[in-house]
Amino acid sequence: MNNNHLQIFKSLFKGREDVFALRWAKADKSGYMPAYKLDWKAYAKHKANGGTLKDFPDKTFL
């Protein structure tokens, strides 16, 4: 496999290079999500008020 073939192959599976994913699993579902750096105490308060990780403003990608 030459370099051109390798570039074509890599382009098929291209994703974000600035973020890595974490795998999660529950009894009936599993998947991947971006890894975040956040203050877990602040997130717990946000979640107690009905918020989700998706709408939590104080997070940054790892």
Jmol script that loads the backbone (N, CA, C; Angstrom):
load data "model"
ATOM      1  N   MET A   1       0.862  -1.178   0.000  1.00  0.00           N
ATOM      2  CA  MET A   1       0.000   0.000   0.000  1.00  0.00           C
ATOM      3  C   MET A   1       0.906   1.238   0.000  1.00  0.00           C
ATOM      4  N   ASN A   2       0.758   2.074  -1.007  1.00  0.00           N
ATOM      5  CA  ASN A   2       1.594   3.262  -1.063  1.00  0.00           C
ATOM      6  C   ASN A   2       0.953   4.405  -0.275  1.00  0.00           C
ATOM      7  N   ASN A   3       1.636   5.509  -0.193  1.00  0.00           N
ATOM      8  CA  ASN A   3       1.188   6.657   0.602  1.00  0.00           C
ATOM      9  C   ASN A   3      -0.144   7.212   0.096  1.00  0.00           C
ATOM     10  N   ASN A   4      -0.370   7.213  -1.203  1.00  0.00           N
ATOM     11  CA  ASN A   4      -1.621   7.715  -1.766  1.00  0.00           C
ATOM     12  C   ASN A   4      -2.806   6.865  -1.299  1.00  0.00           C
ATOM     13  N   HIS A   5      -2.626   5.544  -1.308  1.00  0.00           N
ATOM     14  CA  HIS A   5      -3.687   4.652  -0.830  1.00  0.00           C
ATOM     15  C   HIS A   5      -3.952   4.895   0.657  1.00  0.00           C
ATOM     16  N   LEU A   6      -2.913   5.108   1.406  1.00  0.00           N
ATOM     17  CA  LEU A   6      -3.063   5.359   2.842  1.00  0.00           C
ATOM     18  C   LEU A   6      -3.834   6.646   3.091  1.00  0.00           C
ATOM     19  N   GLN A   7      -3.558   7.688   2.345  1.00  0.00           N
ATOM     20  CA  GLN A   7      -4.278   8.951   2.495  1.00  0.00           C
ATOM     21  C   GLN A   7      -5.756   8.799   2.152  1.00  0.00           C
ATOM     22  N   ILE A   8      -6.050   8.046   1.112  1.00  0.00           N
ATOM     23  CA  ILE A   8      -7.450   7.802   0.735  1.00  0.00           C
ATOM     24  C   ILE A   8      -8.154   7.021   1.836  1.00  0.00           C
ATOM     25  N   PHE A   9      -7.512   5.995   2.362  1.00  0.00           N
ATOM     26  CA  PHE A   9      -8.092   5.194   3.437  1.00  0.00           C
ATOM     27  C   PHE A   9      -8.348   6.044   4.680  1.00  0.00           C
ATOM     28  N   LYS A  10      -7.369   6.865   5.064  1.00  0.00           N
ATOM     29  CA  LYS A  10      -7.531   7.725   6.238  1.00  0.00           C
ATOM     30  C   LYS A  10      -8.649   8.735   6.043  1.00  0.00           C
ATOM     31  N   SER A  11      -8.850   9.206   4.832  1.00  0.00           N
ATOM     32  CA  SER A  11      -9.892  10.198   4.583  1.00  0.00           C
ATOM     33  C   SER A  11     -11.292   9.618   4.776  1.00  0.00           C
ATOM     34  N   LEU A  12     -11.434   8.312   4.629  1.00  0.00           N
ATOM     35  CA  LEU A  12     -12.731   7.672   4.833  1.00  0.00           C
ATOM     36  C   LEU A  12     -13.156   7.684   6.298  1.00  0.00           C
ATOM     37  N   PHE A  13     -12.193   7.714   7.212  1.00  0.00           N
ATOM     38  CA  PHE A  13     -12.466   7.633   8.635  1.00  0.00           C
ATOM     39  C   PHE A  13     -12.045   8.897   9.374  1.00  0.00           C
ATOM     40  N   LYS A  14     -12.030  10.001   8.670  1.00  0.00           N
ATOM     41  CA  LYS A  14     -11.576  11.259   9.243  1.00  0.00           C
ATOM     42  C   LYS A  14     -12.563  11.761  10.280  1.00  0.00           C
ATOM     43  N   GLY A  15     -12.055  12.181  11.389  1.00  0.00           N
ATOM     44  CA  GLY A  15     -12.875  12.769  12.440  1.00  0.00           C
ATOM     45  C   GLY A  15     -12.152  13.963  13.018  1.00  0.00           C
ATOM     46  N   ARG A  16     -12.621  14.407  14.130  1.00  0.00           N
ATOM     47  CA  ARG A  16     -11.974  15.539  14.786  1.00  0.00           C
ATOM     48  C   ARG A  16     -10.660  15.087  15.387  1.00  0.00           C
ATOM     49  N   GLU A  17      -9.637  15.899  15.224  1.00  0.00           N
ATOM     50  CA  GLU A  17      -8.332  15.568  15.775  1.00  0.00           C
ATOM     51  C   GLU A  17      -8.032  16.350  17.039  1.00  0.00           C
ATOM     52  N   ASP A  18      -8.922  17.279  17.423  1.00  0.00           N
ATOM     53  CA  ASP A  18      -8.692  18.093  18.617  1.00  0.00           C
ATOM     54  C   ASP A  18      -9.441  17.565  19.837  1.00  0.00           C
ATOM     55  N   VAL A  19     -10.191  16.469  19.689  1.00  0.00           N
ATOM     56  CA  VAL A  19     -11.009  15.922  20.760  1.00  0.00           C
ATOM     57  C   VAL A  19     -10.880  14.410  20.728  1.00  0.00           C
ATOM     58  N   PHE A  20     -10.903  13.777  21.903  1.00  0.00           N
ATOM     59  CA  PHE A  20     -10.964  12.314  21.889  1.00  0.00           C
ATOM     60  C   PHE A  20     -12.246  11.858  22.564  1.00  0.00           C
ATOM     61  N   ALA A  21     -12.630  10.640  22.299  1.00  0.00           N
ATOM     62  CA  ALA A  21     -13.919  10.137  22.770  1.00  0.00           C
ATOM     63  C   ALA A  21     -13.755   9.185  23.949  1.00  0.00           C
ATOM     64  N   LEU A  22     -14.800   9.117  24.751  1.00  0.00           N
ATOM     65  CA  LEU A  22     -14.909   8.142  25.820  1.00  0.00           C
ATOM     66  C   LEU A  22     -16.085   7.229  25.505  1.00  0.00           C
ATOM     67  N   ARG A  23     -15.895   5.958  25.773  1.00  0.00           N
ATOM     68  CA  ARG A  23     -16.988   5.012  25.552  1.00  0.00           C
ATOM     69  C   ARG A  23     -17.801   4.909  26.826  1.00  0.00           C
ATOM     70  N   TRP A  24     -19.116   4.887  26.691  1.00  0.00           N
ATOM     71  CA  TRP A  24     -20.005   4.705  27.829  1.00  0.00           C
ATOM     72  C   TRP A  24     -20.918   3.523  27.547  1.00  0.00           C
ATOM     73  N   ALA A  25     -21.414   2.909  28.617  1.00  0.00           N
ATOM     74  CA  ALA A  25     -22.301   1.762  28.444  1.00  0.00           C
ATOM     75  C   ALA A  25     -23.291   1.711  29.597  1.00  0.00           C
ATOM     76  N   LYS A  26     -24.525   1.425  29.257  1.00  0.00           N
ATOM     77  CA  LYS A  26     -25.581   1.133  30.223  1.00  0.00           C
ATOM     78  C   LYS A  26     -26.048  -0.288  29.924  1.00  0.00           C
ATOM     79  N   ALA A  27     -27.009  -0.762  30.656  1.00  0.00           N
ATOM     80  CA  ALA A  27     -27.480  -2.131  30.465  1.00  0.00           C
ATOM     81  C   ALA A  27     -28.014  -2.366  29.054  1.00  0.00           C
ATOM     82  N   ASP A  28     -28.693  -1.376  28.479  1.00  0.00           N
ATOM     83  CA  ASP A  28     -29.327  -1.582  27.183  1.00  0.00           C
ATOM     84  C   ASP A  28     -28.766  -0.729  26.055  1.00  0.00           C
ATOM     85  N   LYS A  29     -27.834   0.175  26.355  1.00  0.00           N
ATOM     86  CA  LYS A  29     -27.271   1.069  25.340  1.00  0.00           C
ATOM     87  C   LYS A  29     -25.775   1.238  25.560  1.00  0.00           C
ATOM     88  N   SER A  30     -25.090   1.636  24.507  1.00  0.00           N
ATOM     89  CA  SER A  30     -23.684   2.011  24.631  1.00  0.00           C
ATOM     90  C   SER A  30     -23.369   2.985  23.507  1.00  0.00           C
ATOM     91  N   GLY A  31     -22.279   3.715  23.679  1.00  0.00           N
ATOM     92  CA  GLY A  31     -21.896   4.670  22.653  1.00  0.00           C
ATOM     93  C   GLY A  31     -20.631   5.407  23.030  1.00  0.00           C
ATOM     94  N   TYR A  32     -20.371   6.487  22.323  1.00  0.00           N
ATOM     95  CA  TYR A  32     -19.196   7.307  22.545  1.00  0.00           C
ATOM     96  C   TYR A  32     -19.626   8.751  22.731  1.00  0.00           C
ATOM     97  N   MET A  33     -18.848   9.489  23.510  1.00  0.00           N
ATOM     98  CA  MET A  33     -19.102  10.910  23.711  1.00  0.00           C
ATOM     99  C   MET A  33     -17.767  11.631  23.816  1.00  0.00           C
ATOM    100  N   PRO A  34     -17.738  12.926  23.541  1.00  0.00           N
ATOM    101  CA  PRO A  34     -16.489  13.667  23.678  1.00  0.00           C
ATOM    102  C   PRO A  34     -16.037  13.698  25.140  1.00  0.00           C
ATOM    103  N   ALA A  35     -14.751  13.709  25.359  1.00  0.00           N
ATOM    104  CA  ALA A  35     -14.197  13.836  26.711  1.00  0.00           C
ATOM    105  C   ALA A  35     -14.149  15.315  27.069  1.00  0.00           C
ATOM    106  N   TYR A  36     -14.609  15.653  28.257  1.00  0.00           N
ATOM    107  CA  TYR A  36     -14.664  17.034  28.709  1.00  0.00           C
ATOM    108  C   TYR A  36     -13.863  17.232  29.982  1.00  0.00           C
ATOM    109  N   LYS A  37     -13.379  18.438  30.156  1.00  0.00           N
ATOM    110  CA  LYS A  37     -12.808  18.877  31.424  1.00  0.00           C
ATOM    111  C   LYS A  37     -13.850  19.801  32.029  1.00  0.00           C
ATOM    112  N   LEU A  38     -14.276  19.500  33.268  1.00  0.00           N
ATOM    113  CA  LEU A  38     -15.283  20.335  33.899  1.00  0.00           C
ATOM    114  C   LEU A  38     -15.205  20.209  35.404  1.00  0.00           C
ATOM    115  N   ASP A  39     -15.830  21.147  36.089  1.00  0.00           N
ATOM    116  CA  ASP A  39     -15.939  21.116  37.543  1.00  0.00           C
ATOM    117  C   ASP A  39     -17.143  20.241  37.882  1.00  0.00           C
ATOM    118  N   TRP A  40     -16.898  19.055  38.425  1.00  0.00           N
ATOM    119  CA  TRP A  40     -17.971  18.094  38.649  1.00  0.00           C
ATOM    120  C   TRP A  40     -18.972  18.572  39.693  1.00  0.00           C
ATOM    121  N   LYS A  41     -18.530  19.355  40.670  1.00  0.00           N
ATOM    122  CA  LYS A  41     -19.470  19.891  41.665  1.00  0.00           C
ATOM    123  C   LYS A  41     -20.427  20.886  41.015  1.00  0.00           C
ATOM    124  N   ALA A  42     -19.915  21.746  40.148  1.00  0.00           N
ATOM    125  CA  ALA A  42     -20.765  22.707  39.439  1.00  0.00           C
ATOM    126  C   ALA A  42     -21.718  21.974  38.502  1.00  0.00           C
ATOM    127  N   TYR A  43     -21.231  20.910  37.862  1.00  0.00           N
ATOM    128  CA  TYR A  43     -22.093  20.133  36.976  1.00  0.00           C
ATOM    129  C   TYR A  43     -23.199  19.432  37.764  1.00  0.00           C
ATOM    130  N   ALA A  44     -22.872  18.900  38.946  1.00  0.00           N
ATOM    131  CA  ALA A  44     -23.887  18.234  39.779  1.00  0.00           C
ATOM    132  C   ALA A  44     -24.988  19.214  40.168  1.00  0.00           C
ATOM    133  N   LYS A  45     -24.625  20.457  40.477  1.00  0.00           N
ATOM    134  CA  LYS A  45     -25.624  21.478  40.804  1.00  0.00           C
ATOM    135  C   LYS A  45     -26.475  21.795  39.575  1.00  0.00           C
ATOM    136  N   HIS A  46     -25.827  21.929  38.429  1.00  0.00           N
ATOM    137  CA  HIS A  46     -26.534  22.184  37.163  1.00  0.00           C
ATOM    138  C   HIS A  46     -27.518  21.053  36.861  1.00  0.00           C
ATOM    139  N   LYS A  47     -27.081  19.816  37.060  1.00  0.00           N
ATOM    140  CA  LYS A  47     -27.924  18.660  36.784  1.00  0.00           C
ATOM    141  C   LYS A  47     -29.090  18.585  37.770  1.00  0.00           C
ATOM    142  N   ALA A  48     -28.858  18.948  39.031  1.00  0.00           N
ATOM    143  CA  ALA A  48     -29.923  18.943  40.034  1.00  0.00           C
ATOM    144  C   ALA A  48     -31.011  19.949  39.682  1.00  0.00           C
ATOM    145  N   ASN A  49     -30.650  20.987  38.931  1.00  0.00           N
ATOM    146  CA  ASN A  49     -31.623  21.999  38.504  1.00  0.00           C
ATOM    147  C   ASN A  49     -32.240  21.662  37.150  1.00  0.00           C
ATOM    148  N   GLY A  50     -32.063  20.423  36.687  1.00  0.00           N
ATOM    149  CA  GLY A  50     -32.686  19.992  35.439  1.00  0.00           C
ATOM    150  C   GLY A  50     -31.812  20.121  34.213  1.00  0.00           C
ATOM    151  N   GLY A  51     -30.567  20.526  34.372  1.00  0.00           N
ATOM    152  CA  GLY A  51     -29.673  20.676  33.225  1.00  0.00           C
ATOM    153  C   GLY A  51     -29.068  19.354  32.790  1.00  0.00           C
ATOM    154  N   THR A  52     -28.447  19.382  31.623  1.00  0.00           N
ATOM    155  CA  THR A  52     -27.760  18.203  31.093  1.00  0.00           C
ATOM    156  C   THR A  52     -26.324  18.579  30.748  1.00  0.00           C
ATOM    157  N   LEU A  53     -25.523  17.582  30.476  1.00  0.00           N
ATOM    158  CA  LEU A  53     -24.143  17.848  30.064  1.00  0.00           C
ATOM    159  C   LEU A  53     -24.122  18.612  28.749  1.00  0.00           C
ATOM    160  N   LYS A  54     -25.096  18.326  27.892  1.00  0.00           N
ATOM    161  CA  LYS A  54     -25.167  18.996  26.596  1.00  0.00           C
ATOM    162  C   LYS A  54     -25.310  20.507  26.744  1.00  0.00           C
ATOM    163  N   ASP A  55     -26.102  20.964  27.717  1.00  0.00           N
ATOM    164  CA  ASP A  55     -26.309  22.410  27.875  1.00  0.00           C
ATOM    165  C   ASP A  55     -25.507  23.018  29.030  1.00  0.00           C
ATOM    166  N   PHE A  56     -24.559  22.267  29.588  1.00  0.00           N
ATOM    167  CA  PHE A  56     -23.692  22.792  30.643  1.00  0.00           C
ATOM    168  C   PHE A  56     -22.639  23.699  30.012  1.00  0.00           C
ATOM    169  N   PRO A  57     -22.605  24.995  30.394  1.00  0.00           N
ATOM    170  CA  PRO A  57     -21.746  25.931  29.684  1.00  0.00           C
ATOM    171  C   PRO A  57     -20.259  25.893  30.065  1.00  0.00           C
ATOM    172  N   ASP A  58     -19.934  25.418  31.249  1.00  0.00           N
ATOM    173  CA  ASP A  58     -18.550  25.493  31.749  1.00  0.00           C
ATOM    174  C   ASP A  58     -17.780  24.206  31.527  1.00  0.00           C
ATOM    175  N   LYS A  59     -17.668  23.777  30.272  1.00  0.00           N
ATOM    176  CA  LYS A  59     -16.905  22.584  29.943  1.00  0.00           C
ATOM    177  C   LYS A  59     -15.994  22.876  28.747  1.00  0.00           C
ATOM    178  N   THR A  60     -14.879  22.190  28.706  1.00  0.00           N
ATOM    179  CA  THR A  60     -13.969  22.303  27.565  1.00  0.00           C
ATOM    180  C   THR A  60     -13.589  20.906  27.110  1.00  0.00           C
ATOM    181  N   PHE A  61     -13.335  20.748  25.825  1.00  0.00           N
ATOM    182  CA  PHE A  61     -12.937  19.442  25.299  1.00  0.00           C
ATOM    183  C   PHE A  61     -11.531  19.102  25.747  1.00  0.00           C
ATOM    184  N   LEU A  62     -11.301  17.812  25.953  1.00  0.00           N
ATOM    185  CA  LEU A  62      -9.953  17.308  26.230  1.00  0.00           C
ATOM    186  C   LEU A  62      -9.346  16.786  24.937  1.00  0.00           C
TER     187      LEU A  62
END
end "model"
wireframe off; spacefill off
backbone 0.3
color backbone group
